[in-house]
Amino acid sequence: MAGRFVAQSQEAFDEEQRMYGHGAMTEEELDEKYPNRPHNHSTTLPFHSLFLDLFNPLNENKKKPTGPVASRRKQGPHGQSHMTPNEIRRNIVDRFISKWRQQVGNDIYPAFRLIIPEKDRDRAMYGLKEKAIGKLLVRILRIDKDSEDGFNLLNWRLPGQNPGAAMAGDFAGRCFDVISKRPILTKPGNMTIGEVNERLDTLSASSKDEDQLPIFQEFYQRMNAEEMMWLIRVILRQMKVGATERTIFDIWHPDAESLFNVSSSLRRVCWELHDPSIRLDGGGAAITLMQCFQPQLAAFQMYSLEKMVQRMKPTEEDDEFWVEEKLDGERMQLHMVEDESVPGGKRFRFWSRKAKEYTYLYGNGFEDDNSALTRHLKDAFHDGVRNIILDGEMITWDMEQDATVPFGTLKTAALSEQKNPFSTGRRPLYKIFDCLYLNDEPLTQYTLRDRRKALAASIHSIHRRFEIHSYSSAHTPSEIEPLLRKVVAEASEGLVIKNPRSSYRLNQRNDDWIKVKPEYMTEFGEELDCVIIGGYWGSGNRGGKLSSFMCGLRVDQAQIEQGANPMKCFSFFKVGGGMTANDYAAIRHATGDKWQTWDAARPPTEFIELAGGEERQFEKPDVWIKPCDSVVVSVKAASVGTTEQFRMGLTLRFPRFKKLRDDKTWKEALSIQDFMTLKANAEREHAAKEFKIDEARRVKRQRTSKKRPMTIAGVDDDAASTSNTTTLSDPKAAGHPSTAAAAVPNVFAGLTFYIMTESVSPKKSKAELEALVKAHGGALVHSPAAAAHVLCIADRRLVPVASLVKKNDRSVIRPAWLLDCVAQATSDAATRPGGAPAADAPFLLPYEGNRHLFHATDEDAVRAEESVDEWGDAFARDVGSVEELKAIMDGMPDRAEAVVKEEEGGRERKRRIRGAPAAAFDVDAFLEQAEDEHRVRLLGGDVAAARGWLFRGCRVWFDDGHEDEDEHDHDHDQDHDTGGDEVDGKDANDEQAARRMRLYLAKQLVRFAGGSVAESGALQLASDFDVTHVVVGAASANNKDRLGEIRRTLADRMESGNSSRVPRVVGVEWVEESWKERTLVDEEMFVAR
């Protein structure tokens, strides 16, 4: 027995044989592969020692508050008396490992398989989820599935049927709750860790209930309830014990994490690094052929392209960085080695990022009949390549469309390719972007530039099977922007920016690679107010509570007229992100006991319609609620995408809860047509908008992370006071409360104030401000907590003010707001007949940024920005003085801009003339404003009438592949010109005539529905930067060369830098379908390829 350097007891030897003797490798093969593997001198510890000595202490430590280190370290004459939670955590793990080495031996692999089961790649998946385990336990415990405990096991996400079922959402905890009522053992059992591993190996090889049941029966007979709870967590690989694998690896051996990163093998970490005093040599932590490694990952993008480029570490001699398209597929590593025992002479293995092996799918050799890829790679490698490791992305390629297909179709395409390797439909395509090992030499320490050279010298691309992924070389941030626009135009996944001077860092997400995905940028910027129609029970800390919600869109008048309930909603998206505990509590309070359990046999189709119909019911909620009993929430999302999971056929990507709309009822929530209108408008706006990262995220990050200069509370900042000097609307009225109060006695009625400081500008004492408030109906307190909704007034940073600012739970208002409210109310009263006061309370002014807010919460800051125009002129307050008017006008351009029209190229164009007289009336601007702000209201909700607005904002360039016949298409004469598309009755080709008629009708639809048609000709397309859509007829759509010309024209136009808009290239069906559906349908469904 090779490697047995310890005196091993017979019991330990027998246990080792049972644990390792039935796997894929024999004992002799294990000794040959791991000649120095350790052998335990004694049998393994009892299974219950894992939770008594490790799991439970770690969880107890996890519950301790973290706080500042200084507050936890109590220094005394004998040194530190308390350890930090991190130190306690490491001490607990170290104590367990030391106990194992002393009482068992150096082979800790059996324990690690149960401590971090998610990292164990040697044991197959069990194929058991919570529902299946629940059914097995119901049978073992011999309880009725409809009984209280049976219901609790099978419906573990729901709250229990009695208050004692406190483990809702935690399946293993629910099992403990049920088993503890009928245990065979009340004290921990006698199963060892070795025995548990042996039974789990058997369980992983069993797929039928009849084979799994006796294994669980033995566990139940030999374990108590707590042991069963932890066993189930091991099987589900959901430990959450308060210590990461990084901590455990580091305590086991200093090189453990490095070895795991290059091998993904828990067995190697335990067997090759059992002696902490022996370190890995330089090659020991290198990647190895036919062993899965943990790949390098791309970091998330930063708030600006400039910042990302800085992270590429450019130098004066070499400022180059690379930009690759981010592929929508599955990260895959390929290992190839010469092996004469394999038909074809080369052996392959494939692993995903999560270390799941896919060799069975993509093939193990050139002659593998079940291969979806390797059978096509006989000419893929240069002569002399004996072995290689490649890193890339496996994507789905549609040969008919000659384009990528979304990731979700990859496995289907691979299985189809296995059955029919000569298919011309969809197939897997391996896109390679790195070479990490070549001819027995690891390349991870070489630069990316050198690795790419090795890649190019090692493989031949196989068209649409096995290709090197291309990249663009760049030197400045401005070179990224055109590529980003291209990503959006082609609906690609995104970009990855890479540092060509960087080495490959295993299992790290660092700044050498940074991904830039469209969903991280400002895309669909509208906040959507939608009604909640369903809820989903949470797990873990949210167990027994609704943790996410389904939102829907109300049906439109058309469906109601056809008999639909006005409250009926189509499922649209799920949201849970962004909600605080207070938000959940507010929703619970508002909805109360109105929730009803979803009955799949009798779904509430009168109120909710899901995707998949009554048969499949996609994304069905656990509970549902009538819209009239529900609440409206405001949600923001990165973008809108197509889906089959929601009834709308669309859904929000990465929706985030913004706020609860207490001011809206379900009738005011977004309807289907409301949303489609918003979507169409947003897409038109964003097509013209520069692609930039959401400013709100950047501001928030700056606010939370940027170090602020130190200020001393109570000391005035003269410079700040001077810059914040305020000119009041009417100083005389505001300065004399008795005079102003006579006209408007109740300006502040119902409000409570805490006057914290005097007014700096204009100078008013605290006593004067308090007299002003009382004279106008306000109440006064002397603490912010003395009453509900206290308005705090301050103009200086005294200690109490600084404390409020630090809490950031309310705004601090400047005294200027009080004075402006009184002045405006007085002015309003003076304009009424006889100066009589209004019957109701006077209007309170909205806050105006720095003028009124000493410190603003995020919500108040947004509202303050919306209360003034772009020049700072308030919408609700009169300009009160010449000085204020002058300050506003100083911020305006020197001369007015006016819109005039000129004849250019045979058609009307609008341009802006500096210094020209103001135009009398701009009809187009008026229509745009009417559409944006009043569209639905002006039309009275009549969807049919909205057809005349359908293509407003669209400028369409049509092409049918016969450009020479369209040169006379001058669309400036829209009343009579047919665009050169009149159909000649003598045309011998009826099919061509039909195509041209179809295109001609599409042009007329665009014109009728408020759009404009651009002149024909490639020159016009290249120079007309207002074009939003390129519509191609059947002749062009079937002509790849013609489509290529059009796309090259658009690419040249983008490179010129004169256009920030990317026109969509669609088939004529897009116009027809939009007209049919009475809305602009998604262009992605009609892209001309």
C-alpha positions, 0 to 999 in steps of 0.5 A: 500500500503505497504512501502508508507512512502511519500506523493505521488501525484495522477499523480505519483501513476498513473504513477507507476501503468502504469510502474510496473502494467503490468509486471511478478509481480503484484503490491501486489507481488512487495510490498511483495518482496520489502516491503521497496521499495521507491515510488516517490512523483512526476512524473518522469522527462522529457526524454530529461533531460537525455541527457541535464543534463547527457549524453551530459555533460558527453560526453563533459567531455569525450572529454577533454584531460587527461594529468598530474594532476599537469598541470590541477590543478591550485592552488591559494590563494583560493585553486583549481580552476579546477577539473579533468575530473574524478571529473567533471564526478562524479559531473555531475552524482551526480548532476543528482541523487540529482535533481532526489531525490529532484524533483521526489523521491527515486525510480530512477529505471525508470531512471537507466533502460534508463541510463545503459540499458545493465544492466537491466535484467527485460526487455526482449530483443527487437529483434531489430537491426539497419537494422530492426529499419532502415526499420521501420523509412523508413516506418514512415518517408515515404521515398523511401528506394532507396532515399539518406536518405533511403540508408543512413539509411539501409546502415548505415555503409557506408559513406553517399551519400553526405558530410553532412552524417557525422555519418557513422558507428554510426547508432543512429547518422545517424538516427538523420541526417535523422530525423532532415530533417523532424521533427515533433518537433524541440524542445524537446517533453513532454514524461516523463521517465516513459512513455518511459519505459512503451512504451519500455516494450510494444515494448519488448513484440512485435515481429511483424512489425505491433505491433512495428510500432505504438510504433515508430510512437508515439515516432516520433510524440512526440520526436525531432531528438535528443531525437530519437537518444538517444532513439535508443541508449537505444534500441540498448543498446549502450550508451557510455556516458563517465561514467561506471556503476561502477561510477554511482553505487558508487554515488548512494550508496556505496554498489550498486556495491556489491549488483549488483555483487551478484544479477545482478538485477538493480531493487534490487540495486535501491529499496533496496539501495535508502538510502545512509546512510543505509549500507548493513549488512554482509549478504546483499551483499551475493549471494542469491538463485534463483538470478543471480550473477556476477561470478569470472573471471580468469586473463590473463596469465603473461609472465612466469609460475614462475610469475604466481605461485608467484601470487598464494601466496604460503607459506612455510607451503602450496605452493600448487596450482591447475591446471584445464583444461580450458573447451571450453563451456559456463560459467553457474551457477546452482541454486537448491532449494527444492520446493514441488510445482514442480514435483520431489520436486526440482526447478532449474534455470540456468544463463550464465556469461552474466546473460542470463537465460537458464532454458528453455533449461536445465530444471526447474525440474526432470519432465520437459519434455523440459529439456536437463539436469535436467531430468537426475539429480534425483540421482545427489544430496546427501540426506540432500542437500536442496539447492545449487548454483554451478558454472561450464561450460556447454560443448558439449560431443560427446558420440560416440567419447567420447570427447568434441566438440567445443563450437559452437555446444552447443545450437544445442546439447541441443535442440537435447537432449530436443527432444530425451533424449535417444540419443547417439550422442551429449549432454550437459555436466555440468562440476562443479568446484565450490560450492558457496551456500549450505543449506542456507549458502553462501560459497564465503568467504570460501577457494576454498579448503573448497568449493571443499570439500563441493562440493564433499560431496554434489553431485554425478556425473552422467556420461557424464551429470553432473560431478565434474571437476577434477584438478591436484595438483602442487607445482612448475612451472615445473609441469605445462609444461607437462600439457601444452603439454597435452593441445596442444596434445589433442587440449584442450582449455587451463589451469586455475591455481587456488589458493586453499587458495583463497575466491570467489570474485564476478565480479572480474578478479584477480590473484587467478585464471589465465588462460593459453590458447594456443592462448596466447603463441608462436604457429604459429610464421611465419609472413605471407605476404598476399594481401588485397582483401576486406574491412569492414566499421567501426563504432563509431570513425571509422565510414565512414572508412575501419576499418578491411580488408579481406586478401586472399591467391593466387590460385596456378598454378594448379587452373590457369591451370584449367582456374582460373584468376591468381589474384584470391584469396581464403578468409583466414582471417580478420585483423584490430587489431594492425593498427595505424592511420598511417597504415590506412592512408597508405593503403588509400593512396595506394589504393585510389579510387580502391575500389568497392562496394560488390554486393551480386547478382553479386559477383566478383568470378573471383577475390575472392572466399568466403566460402559458395559459391555464395548463402551464401557468408560467411564473405562477405566484404562491399567493394572489390579490385582487387589484382593488385590494392591492397597492401600486409600486414605482419600479425602475429597470435597466431595459425591456426584453422579450420573454415567454414567461410573462403574459405581456411577452415582454418583461423588465430586466433587473427591475428595482423597487423605487417607492410605494405609490400611496397616492395612486389606486389600482385604476391609476396604475399602468395599463398595457397601452400606457406601457407600450406608449412609454416604451415606444417613446423611450426607445425613440429618445434613447436611440438619439441619446449618447450612450452613458452610464446611469448618472444616478448610480455615479452620484450615489456612489460618490455620495457614499464613498467620497471622503468629505472635508472635515468641518467643525460643527458650530463654526460658520463657513463664511464662504458658504454663507456668502455663496448661498445668499438669498434674495427673497421674493418680497422682503418687506412682507416676509420681514413683518409677520404682523402685516403679512399675517393679516392677509394670509394667517394660515400659511403654515396651518397643520405644520410643526417646526423646529427652528434650529438656527437664525437666518444668515441671509437675510439676517433674521434671529431665531425669535423672529423666525419663530414669531413668523411661524406662529403668526402664520398658523404653524406650531413650534417644538424644540426637538425633531422627535417631539412630534411626527413630521417635524420640519427642521429649519437651519442655516448654519452647521451647528452640532444638532444640525450636523447630527441630523445631516449625518443621519440623513433621514430627513431634509434640513430646510433653510429659513428662506423657504419660510420667508418665500412661502409667506411672500408668495402667499401674500402676493397671491392674496393681493391678486384676488378681488379686494385682497380677500384671503382664499377659502382654503389654505394657501399654497406651500412652495415646493423646495428649490435646491440650494435656495431652500434646502440646507441638506436634502434627502435623495427624494427631496433633492429630485423634487427640488430639481423638478421645481425649477427650469433649466435656468433656475427659474421657479415654476411655482414662485414669482421672481421677487426682485430685480437682482434675482431676475438678473441672476436668472438671465445671466445664466441664459445664452447671450442671444436667443435661438430661433427655429427657421426653415430653409429649402435644402436638397429639394426638401424642407430642413429645420436649422437653428440660427443664432441671434435670429428673431424668435419664431412665431409658432413652431407647429412641430414642437407643439405636436411633440409636446402634446404627444409627450405630455397629453397624448392619452388624455387628449385622445380620451383613451381612444386607442383607435384614434391614436393610430394617427400618432403611431409613427410620430418621431420615426423617420424611415428610409425605405429600400427594396433593392432597386435603388435606380428606380427610386431616384425620383422619390421626393417625399417633400410632396406628400400630398400627391407623390407616390415616392416613385413606387407607382405600380405599372400594370404592364409590369411583367413580373407580378411578384415584383409588382406585389413587393413594390406595392407592399413597400409603397403601402408601408410608406403611406402608413408611415406618413399617415401615422405621423412619421416621415419618409426619407429620400431614397438613395445611399447618399441620402441614408449616409447624410440624413442623421434623423433616420431612425429606421431602415425598412427593407422590402423582400428583394433587399431582405433576401439579398445579403449583399444589399443588406451588407451595403446598407450596414456598411453605409450605417457603419461609415456614418457612425465613424464620421462622428456626426450621428449619435443615433443608430437606425434599426434595420427591419423588414417591411413586416415591422411597419405592417405589424405595428399598424396591426397592433396599434403600437410600435412593436419591438424591432428585434423581432423583425431585424433584417438579416 
